[in-house]
Amino acid sequence: MARHIVIIGNGITGITAARFIRKLSDDRVTVVSSETDHFYARTALMYIYMGHMRYQETKPYEDHFWSRNRINLVRGYATQIDPGQKVVRIADGNDIAYDALLLATGSQSNKFGWPGQDLLGVQGLYGMQDLTLMERNTRNIAHAVVVGGGLIGIEMAEMLHARQIPVTFLVRENSYMDYLLPKEESALINREIAEHGIDLRLNTELKSIRGRKTAEAVETSQNERIECQFVGLTAGVHPNIDLAKASGIDTNRGIVVNEFFETSLPDIYAAGDCAEFNADGIGSRRIEQLWYTGRAHGKVVAKTLCGHRTPYQKGVFFNSAKFFTMEYQTYGDVPAQSEPHIRSRLFQSGRKLLRINSDRESGRVLGFNAMGVRLRQDQCEAWIRSGTSIKNVLASLGKARFDAEFYSNAVYRQAAAV
Ligand SMILES: Cc1cc2nc3c(=O)[nH]c(=O)nc-3n(C[C@H](O)[C@H](O)[C@H](O)COP(=O)(O)OP(=O)(O)OC[C@H]3O[C@@H](n4cnc5c(N)ncnc54)[C@H](O)[C@@H]3O)c2cc1C
């Protein structure tokens, strides 16, 4: 008999799970979300604001896709789960009964209790409602301050810059994202930020936001007052565990799950940004807050939800981003601080950079960073997974070329000449 699988959250995790459940079974599928009627690419939020895309172009599926595939969409906020009755309570008063439930509730923006953080004109950037608010909050303003040097912070600075709004960017670290990036990569991005006319303040923290009703200025840890009418709070995100916590499911920083995405309660699963693995077997990063990991979680948990209990295995770490005009890709193991077992080879020419890490003893290739040059993901992953020697990687680096101009690139020539 067909069961009813209910999914809370229509982000990449929940939607991938829904699509794969439909491929694998005839079960009834309902996806509940309070944010939007349909799935859209969260990573493209900035492009809507900058006018590169319209909202409808960020939706990978036509609106009729869902009914055709018998995926029932419910717009609503889930306030509580009753695991005894096996129902989810929706804020509008409706109950939805489930046989199995997947929590894919994503993340929330961090707020650290800064004085003034709730003034008008102060906001984070995570979802569609934030984007609407940002449209309103940035109309006719003279100056903006963005707080927090992560990926969302630099995106927000770029968004404001695209509308010719002068931006001061407060970054607590000595250099942009130096907790994740080696110093050469980080320095390139500092340069990129400054070259775009952003007033980058390193070693600077937010102390308070001043204003009566609306933000008027920020005060920094350097005892400076910066007049502004908009403050973007982009100091990271944390797993959204509100619903799980309200329902008595074990939580830590995220919703605690095993490698099958099973929570502490029967027939309730959690995956994507909101989940935290309990087992060391899953690897060092217990919380994975990335687009591609959300998709991977969704695919694997769908199998388990359809009766083929399948453990999640981490693949080779991968991420990519664009910092203004600078493209960045990373594969495998490229820590910010060099480690004794790693030999790091750096090839750099102007604004282009390629770093290849290998194991000092065995010579096995461990990871790649590319900036301003693009490498093929499948090739880099294959080299890392198979433990190809650095010698062979350097000899056949052309196989990883993505850019047509890669062969004529000075960085590539340096690496190939080793
Ligand atoms: C601006 C921005 C840019 C990003 N850029 C990148 C990038 O370039 N590369 C990358 O890898 N990652 C990026 N990320 C991170 C990436 O988008 C997330 O890792 C991914 O979207 C998480 O997917 P998810 O499905 O787990 O959760 P989400 O996409 O957060 O979806 C969860 C959904 O559940 C809804 N929800 C939560 N609680 C309830 C409830 N109780 N009832 C009903 N609905 C609920 C939320 O409103 C939300 O719509 C970016 C994130 C942001 C905010």
The ligand as an SDF file (V2000), in Angstrom:
LIG
                    3D

 53 58  0  0  0  0  0  0  0  0999 V2000
   22.7460   33.9060   -0.4670 C   0  0  0  0  0  0  0  0  0  0  0  0
   23.2530   32.4770   -0.4430 C   0  0  0  0  0  0  0  0  0  0  0  0
   24.1850   32.0650   -1.3680 C   0  0  0  0  0  0  0  0  0  0  0  0
   24.6760   30.7510   -1.3510 C   0  0  0  0  0  0  0  0  0  0  0  0
   25.5980   30.3680   -2.2700 N   0  0  0  0  0  0  0  0  0  0  0  0
   26.0680   29.0970   -2.2580 C   0  0  0  0  0  0  0  0  0  0  0  0
   26.9990   28.6560   -3.2340 C   0  0  0  0  0  0  0  0  0  0  0  0
   27.4400   29.4360   -4.0960 O   0  0  0  0  0  0  0  0  0  0  0  0
   27.4260   27.3590   -3.1930 N   0  0  0  0  0  0  0  0  0  0  0  0
   26.9560   26.4890   -2.2510 C   0  0  0  0  0  0  0  0  0  0  0  0
   27.3590   25.3170   -2.2450 O   0  0  0  0  0  0  0  0  0  0  0  0
   26.0640   26.8810   -1.3180 N   0  0  0  0  0  0  0  0  0  0  0  0
   25.6090   28.1520   -1.2980 C   0  0  0  0  0  0  0  0  0  0  0  0
   24.6970   28.5430   -0.3630 N   0  0  0  0  0  0  0  0  0  0  0  0
   24.2350   27.5470    0.6200 C   0  0  0  0  0  0  0  0  0  0  0  0
   23.1510   26.6850   -0.0080 C   0  0  0  0  0  0  0  0  0  0  0  0
   22.2020   27.4870   -0.6400 O   0  0  0  0  0  0  0  0  0  0  0  0
   22.5170   25.8110    1.0740 C   0  0  0  0  0  0  0  0  0  0  0  0
   23.5180   24.9190    1.5500 O   0  0  0  0  0  0  0  0  0  0  0  0
   21.3420   24.9920    0.5460 C   0  0  0  0  0  0  0  0  0  0  0  0
   20.3750   25.8130   -0.0640 O   0  0  0  0  0  0  0  0  0  0  0  0
   20.6820   24.2180    1.6890 C   0  0  0  0  0  0  0  0  0  0  0  0
   19.6280   23.4750    1.1730 O   0  0  0  0  0  0  0  0  0  0  0  0
   18.5170   22.8210    2.1010 P   0  0  0  0  0  0  0  0  0  0  0  0
   17.5170   22.2380    1.1630 O   0  0  0  0  0  0  0  0  0  0  0  0
   19.1740   21.9390    3.1000 O   0  0  0  0  0  0  0  0  0  0  0  0
   17.8710   24.0280    2.9040 O   0  0  0  0  0  0  0  0  0  0  0  0
   17.2120   25.3930    2.4000 P   0  0  0  0  0  0  0  0  0  0  0  0
   17.5830   25.7250    1.0170 O   0  0  0  0  0  0  0  0  0  0  0  0
   17.4730   26.3800    3.4490 O   0  0  0  0  0  0  0  0  0  0  0  0
   15.6590   25.0500    2.3900 O   0  0  0  0  0  0  0  0  0  0  0  0
   14.9380   24.8780    3.5760 C   0  0  0  0  0  0  0  0  0  0  0  0
   13.5300   25.3980    3.3740 C   0  0  0  0  0  0  0  0  0  0  0  0
   12.7250   24.9700    4.4700 O   0  0  0  0  0  0  0  0  0  0  0  0
   11.8700   26.0170    4.8550 C   0  0  0  0  0  0  0  0  0  0  0  0
   11.4720   25.7770    6.2420 N   0  0  0  0  0  0  0  0  0  0  0  0
   12.2600   25.7690    7.3340 C   0  0  0  0  0  0  0  0  0  0  0  0
   11.5480   25.4780    8.4410 N   0  0  0  0  0  0  0  0  0  0  0  0
   10.2760   25.3000    8.0380 C   0  0  0  0  0  0  0  0  0  0  0  0
    9.0750   24.9850    8.7100 C   0  0  0  0  0  0  0  0  0  0  0  0
    9.0560   24.7790   10.0280 N   0  0  0  0  0  0  0  0  0  0  0  0
    7.9380   24.8880    7.9850 N   0  0  0  0  0  0  0  0  0  0  0  0
    7.9540   25.0790    6.6480 C   0  0  0  0  0  0  0  0  0  0  0  0
    9.0680   25.3800    5.9460 N   0  0  0  0  0  0  0  0  0  0  0  0
   10.2220   25.4870    6.6290 C   0  0  0  0  0  0  0  0  0  0  0  0
   12.7450   27.2490    4.6770 C   0  0  0  0  0  0  0  0  0  0  0  0
   11.9670   28.4210    4.6000 O   0  0  0  0  0  0  0  0  0  0  0  0
   13.4430   26.9160    3.3720 C   0  0  0  0  0  0  0  0  0  0  0  0
   12.6680   27.3060    2.2740 O   0  0  0  0  0  0  0  0  0  0  0  0
   24.2030   29.8440   -0.3720 C   0  0  0  0  0  0  0  0  0  0  0  0
   23.2570   30.2710    0.5600 C   0  0  0  0  0  0  0  0  0  0  0  0
   22.7860   31.5730    0.5390 C   0  0  0  0  0  0  0  0  0  0  0  0
   21.7690   32.0010    1.5610 C   0  0  0  0  0  0  0  0  0  0  0  0
  1  2  1  0
  2  3  1  0
  2 52  2  0
  3  4  2  0
  4  5  1  0
  4 50  1  0
  5  6  2  0
  6  7  1  0
  6 13  1  0
  7  8  2  0
  7  9  1  0
  9 10  1  0
 10 11  2  0
 10 12  1  0
 12 13  2  0
 13 14  1  0
 14 15  1  0
 14 50  1  0
 15 16  1  0
 16 17  1  0
 16 18  1  0
 18 19  1  0
 18 20  1  0
 20 21  1  0
 20 22  1  0
 22 23  1  0
 23 24  1  0
 24 25  2  0
 24 26  1  0
 24 27  1  0
 27 28  1  0
 28 29  2  0
 28 30  1  0
 28 31  1  0
 31 32  1  0
 32 33  1  0
 33 34  1  0
 33 48  1  0
 34 35  1  0
 35 36  1  0
 35 46  1  0
 36 37  1  0
 36 45  1  0
 37 38  2  0
 38 39  1  0
 39 40  1  0
 39 45  2  0
 40 41  1  0
 40 42  2  0
 42 43  1  0
 43 44  2  0
 44 45  1  0
 46 47  1  0
 46 48  1  0
 48 49  1  0
 50 51  2  0
 51 52  1  0
 52 53  1  0
M  END
$$$$
